[in-house]
Structures are given as C-alpha cells and as structure tokens.
Amino acid sequence: MTLLLYAAIIVTSYVLGSVPFMILIARAKGIDITREPDLHQAMWFKVGRAWGITGALLDVLKGIVPVLLCYLLGLPPLVSSLSGIAAVCGQMWPVFRKFKGERGNTTGLGAAGTLSFAYGQPLVLWIALVPPLIGFAIRTFHRWKTSGNTLNERLRFGGPPSLALPLGVIIGFGSTPVTSALFGLAPEITLGFAGIVLVIIIRRLTVEFTEDRKSCKAPWWSMLFNRLLFDRSEI
C-alpha cells in the first residue's frame, strides 16, 4: 500500500509538470502559442512581459510543489527526488501536449532549489546559479552595448550572444550532484540532482534531432556536442 502511495505521488508530480499553464494563459488572452518553438519567449513577446514572468514562475512552481509537499509530509527523500524528476519530465514530455514540451530548465530549477533548501544545504542552489547568471550577464552586456537595439531585441533569447546562457545553465545544473555529495547530503538527494541533470541532457540531445539532422550540414557528433553545451544543433 505504501509503495502504491509513493507511485501515485510520483505520477501526480508528472501530471502537474505536464499542465500547460502558459498555453492556457495565452489562450485566455486570445493568443495561440501552441506552434511556437519556445513558449517562454512567445509569452514574453506575444502575450506580455508580465504574463511571461508569470508563466515562468508557474513553471518553477511545478518543480517546487511536489518536492516541498513530499518533504512536509515526511516522505522518504527518495520519493522527494523522484517526484522532482517526474515534474521535470512532465514539462519536457507533457501528456497533455502529445509529449512535446519545453527544455525543463525552469521546472528543474524549482525542483533542484527545493531539494537544496528543504534538505538543509542551500549552497547547492547558490553555487549552481553562478554559471547561468554569468552567462546571462555576458549575453545581456553584448546586446545592451549595441546601439540601436530595441528593448525586445536586447531581451531576445536567440542568436550567438546567447551561447553563454545555455552553457551556464548546463554547468549550473551539472554542479548540483557534485556539491550535494561534497556537502554530505543524503545519497537519495544527490541522486535526485543527478536525475534532473540527466533528463535535461537527454532532452537537449533528442528534441527535434531528426528534423535538425535533415537540414543541418554539421556531422551528427557536432550536432550532439552543440546541443549538449549550447542547446542548439548549430552555432
């Protein structure tokens, strides 16, 4: 019975991660973003910046809620970790969108951050945030120093100046199982961090790979390398 309860919690976490909050918000505003390649960017530029921030926060909450509830209910750390991973998988491969979702970064941040704080070592999160913040600063500096750019152009995600940000994101996530082990967190929690990193890497390497393979001139190994580090097939 206990195992069935744990399994139900993990499945529920996946379903929560699958809920397309951004699409529902945009639809309520009369805007269809289902065909957009990046929902966060579509929310920011087509629905409104405030709604874009709201959508991002809701995605972060998808990772926070399952882990925090498991912790508050006194469930085993392994259940907390698996619930966080399941929520990230839900955002990446949502059942409500035929398993075509986002990259998992925002929900992964929520899950990893909650594991870090709830189990007593917030430094895991603070250290992980340093690389993406540096990447964000590099990207933003390049765009703000270019005269004539509009605010939208300076805040846009795509383009070469953005390479530092996805690189910083994967380095940040990758640091979490290392620092978790160094700081002596429970192996189940370290496993949770490692699982989040693993599914994010799998998503980066596989999302629309077949389609890109047809149009990309680079060899497949170069595509995988670029996807792993920069979250795109070509740079």
N, C-alpha and C positions, 0 to 999 in steps of 0.2 A: 504493500500500500504506500509506504514511504517513497519507494522508487518511482511509483506511478505519479505521485505528487510532484516529485522533483522533475520528472519528464514533462508533466503538464506545465510547470513554471517555465521551463526552458522553451517549450513550444510557444507558449504565450508571449514570451520575450521576442521570439522570432516574428510572430504576428504583429506585435507592437512596432517592431522595426520596419515592417512592411507597409505600415499605414502611410499613404502618400499625402502627408499634410500640405506640402507645397502645392501639389496639383489641386487639392481641394480648395485651398485658399485662392489660388488663381482662378479656378472655375467659379467661385463665389463672386469674383470681381469681373466675370465675363471674359476671361482670357484663357485660351487653351495653350498650355506649355508642354503637353504630353510628347510632342515631337522634337522638343528642344534637346540638344546634346548635353546641356548642363542645366539642371533645374535651378540650382542656386543662382547662376548667372542670369537665367531667364527671369527669376523672381526679382532680382535686383534691378534689371533694366526695363522689364516689361510690366511688372506689377507695381513696383515702387521700392525704394530703398528700405523704408521702414518694414514693409512686408517681407523683403528679402532677409533682413536681420531676424524677423520673427520666424521665418521658415528655417533659418539656420539654427536658431535656438531650440526650436521644436525637434530638429534632428538630433541635436546634442542631448536633449531630454530623453530621446529614445534609448540612449545608452545609459543615462543616469538612473532612470526609474527602475529597471529590472535589478541592477546591481544593488542599489540602495535598499529596495524592498527586501531582497534576499538577506542583506546584512541586518536590517532592522528586525526581521523575523527570526534571526538567529540560525539561519540555514547554513549548512557546511560551506566553507569557502569555495570548494569546487563547483557547487551549484551557482554561486555568485559569478564565478568566472565563466562558466558555460552559458549562463543567461546573458552576460555581456557580449560574448562572442555571437550568440544566437541573434541578439538585437542588431549587431553589425551586419550579419549575414542577411537579415531581413531587409536592411536598407539597400544592400548590394543586389540581392536576388529576391525582390518582393513578390509574394504570391499574388498580390493584387494587380501587378503590372506584368504578368507573364514572365516573371523572374528577370526583368530588365530594369535595373535600378542605378543607384549612384555609386560613388567610389568608396563610401564608408568612412571617410575621414572625420566627419562631424560626429556621427554616432560612435565611432571608435574613440574620439576624444572624450565623449561623455562617459563611456564605459571604463576606459583606462583611468581617467581622472577620478572617478568614483572608487574604483578599486584602490587607487593610490591613497585617497583621503580616508576612506572607510576603514582600511586595514592598517592605518597608522603611519604611513610614510609618504606624505605629500611631496617630498623632494623628488620622488619618481616622476611626478607630473611636471614640477617646475623645471627639472633638467630636460625633460622631453620637449618642453615648449620653447627652449632656447633656439634650436636649429630652425624651426619654421618661422619664428619671429625674426631671425636674422635674414632668412630668405625673403620674407615679406618686406623687410626694410630695404633690401637690395632692389627688389622689384619696384617698390614704390619710389625709391630715390631716382632710378633711371627714368621713370615716367614723369615725375614732378619737375625734373631739371630740363626736360624737353619743352621748349617754349611752344605755345600754340596748341597744346593738347587740352581738350575739354576735360571736365571732371570725370565724365563717363569713360573717356579714353585712358585716363590715369588710373581708374579703378578696374578696368577690364582685365580678365584673367588670362587670356591667351597671349601668345607671342613670345619671342625669345627672352625678353626681360623677366618672364615668369618662371624660367627654368630653376632659379634658385629656390622658389617656394615649394614645388613638389619634391625637390631634392631634400630640402629641410624637413618636410613633413615625414618622409620615409625614414630619415635619420632619427627624427624625434621619436617616432613610434618604435623604431628598432632599438632605441636605447632603453625602453621600459623593462623588458625582461632582464637585461643586464643589470641595471641599477636595482631592480627588485631583488635579484639574487644577492647582489653585493650588500644591500641593506638588511638582508636576513628575513625578508617576508616569506610567508608560508609557500612551499612549493606549488600548492594549488593556485595561489595568486600569481606567481611567476608564470605558471602555465597559462593563466588567463591572458596575461600581457603577450606572451608568445603566440597564443592563438589569434589574438587580434591582429598582430603583425602579419601572421601567416595568411589570413584571409584577405587582408588588404593587398599583400603581394600577389596572391592568386588573382584577385580582381584586376589589378593593374596589368598583369601579364596576359589575361584572357579576354577582357572586354573588347568586343568587336575586332578581335585579332584576325579572323578570317577575312572580314571586309577590308581591313587595312592591308592585309597581305596581297590583295589583288591590285591595289593602287600604289603601294609603297615600293620604291625602287631599291631600298636598302635590303640587305640579306636578313633572313629571319632572326639570326642571332643578334644582329644590330638592333632590330626592332624590339626584341625582348630586353636587351640592355637599356635602351632608351625608355621603354615602358617602366622598367623597374626603378630607374633613378628619376626620370622626368615625367612619367605618366603620359607619354605620347610616343608614337611609333617613330617619328622623325623629328629632328631638331635643326 
